[in-house]
Amino acid sequence: MEQLKALFAEIQSRFQQLSPRERRLVTIAGSAVGIFFLLVLLFSFASTAASYRRRTEQKLIKFREVHALSANYRDAEQIRLRTEQQLKSSNLSQNLISFCSVRRR
């Protein structure tokens, strides 16, 4: 902490030794550097936020695809189960089995 105080005092004394014109130039240059770093920081935050939004949108697209595929699978599974139930309840399955057993002989 003492080193920082000594450094700050050194900077202040050197700044006071400058002419008014040099002080103005140093102040303007320091402000320009500060604004530059502020803009770099803001652009960094903006790009990070944009990447989060992009990844979230991609995940939402994938989620919609999965949801649509699950709905299609559910419909196909219901049709398959209905068809199996119809085959089990009808005489067709018994006839088909006997037909296949006769054909094998």
C-alpha positions in Angstrom: 0.0 0.0 0.0 2.9 2.3 0.8 4.4 1.7 -2.6 1.2 2.7 -4.3 1.0 5.9 -2.3 4.7 6.7 -3.1 4.0 6.0 -6.8 0.9 8.2 -6.8 2.9 11.0 -5.1 5.6 10.7 -7.7 3.1 10.9 -10.6 1.5 13.9 -9.0 4.7 15.8 -8.5 5.8 15.1 -12.1 2.4 16.2 -13.4 2.7 19.5 -11.4 6.1 20.1 -13.0 4.6 20.1 -16.5 3.6 23.3 -18.2 -0.2 24.0 -18.6 -0.1 23.0 -22.3 1.7 19.7 -21.4 -0.8 19.0 -18.6 -3.7 19.5 -21.1 -2.1 17.2 -23.6 -1.4 14.5 -20.9 -5.0 14.9 -19.7 -6.4 14.5 -23.2 -4.1 11.5 -23.9 -5.1 9.9 -20.6 -8.8 10.5 -21.4 -8.4 9.0 -24.9 -6.7 5.9 -23.5 -9.4 5.5 -20.8 -12.2 5.9 -23.4 -10.4 3.3 -25.7 -10.3 0.8 -22.8 -13.9 1.5 -22.0 -14.9 0.9 -25.6 -12.9 -2.4 -25.7 -14.6 -3.5 -22.5 -18.1 -2.6 -23.9 -17.4 -4.4 -27.2 -16.2 -7.5 -25.3 -19.4 -7.6 -23.2 -21.5 -7.1 -26.3 -19.8 -9.9 -28.1 -20.1 -12.2 -25.1 -23.8 -11.4 -24.8 -24.3 -12.0 -28.5 -22.6 -15.4 -28.3 -24.9 -16.3 -25.3 -28.0 -15.3 -27.3 -26.8 -17.2 -30.4 -26.1 -20.4 -28.4 -29.5 -20.1 -26.6 -31.2 -19.7 -30.0 -29.4 -22.8 -31.3 -30.5 -24.8 -28.3 -34.1 -23.6 -28.7 -34.0 -24.7 -32.4 -32.7 -28.2 -31.3 -35.3 -28.4 -28.6 -38.1 -27.7 -31.2 -36.7 -30.4 -33.5 -36.6 -32.9 -30.6 -40.1 -31.9 -29.7 -41.4 -32.4 -33.2 -39.6 -35.7 -33.6 -41.0 -37.0 -30.3 -44.5 -36.1 -31.4 -43.9 -38.0 -34.7 -42.5 -40.9 -32.8 -45.5 -40.9 -30.4 -47.9 -40.9 -33.4 -46.1 -43.7 -35.1 -46.0 -45.8 -31.9 -49.7 -45.4 -31.4 -50.4 -46.5 -35.0 -48.1 -49.5 -34.5 -49.8 -50.5 -31.2 -53.3 -50.1 -32.8 -52.2 -52.3 -35.7 -50.8 -54.9 -33.4 -54.0 -54.8 -31.4 -56.1 -55.3 -34.5 -54.0 -58.2 -35.6 -54.2 -59.9 -32.2 -58.0 -59.5 -32.0 -58.8 -60.7 -35.5 -58.7 -64.1 -37.0 -56.2 -62.9 -39.5 -53.2 -63.6 -37.3 -54.3 -67.2 -36.7 -54.9 -67.7 -40.4 -51.6 -66.2 -41.2 -49.7 -68.4 -38.8 -51.5 -71.6 -40.1 -50.8 -70.4 -43.6 -47.1 -70.0 -42.9 -46.9 -73.4 -41.2 -48.6 -75.1 -44.2 -46.2 -73.3 -46.6 -43.1 -74.5 -44.7 -44.1 -78.2 -45.0 
